[in-house]
Amino acid sequence: MDHRNDVNRLMQQHGSQLLRLCVLLLRDADLAQDAVQETFLRAWRKYGTRRGEASDKTWLTAIAVNLCRDYRRGAWFRHIARETDIADLPEPRVDFTFPDSTVITEVMRLPDRLREVILLRYYQNMTQNETAAALHISDRAVRLRLQRANAILRERLKEWYKDEG
């Protein structure tokens, strides 16, 4: 069965969002484009067997996150410096108004597991349930990771908050 039209629709609806997410997870625009292409290739292959338990957005995000994790685990990936210039980061799905790049810089410094939940929950504007489904973890694990990430960010940004007041 040909699912080309369905996958094309998904690409139109979610392609930009997935590219932004992959850039943030991989810190490499070219590799992120490869990850998004592979995400849609996998979606096309699995479309007929999909159970439909999650929304399209959550399903595609789960595929993309898993691909990015695979890329990050690769030996060659660990040996290449990947520092994304803040000016090159894609725009978030929700409007954040910060006077400088301090917050996103600190988010990007978080360990992968914590950065993933922050990016999905706040940057991609996913619900806690969608975040849990996309990462294949429990709601409780999402909540705990968010708490841990927020505690780290609060500590790292305490001087930044003082400057704001």
Order of alpha helices (4+ residues) and beta strands (2+ residues): alpha-alpha-alpha-alpha-alpha-alpha-alpha-alpha-alpha
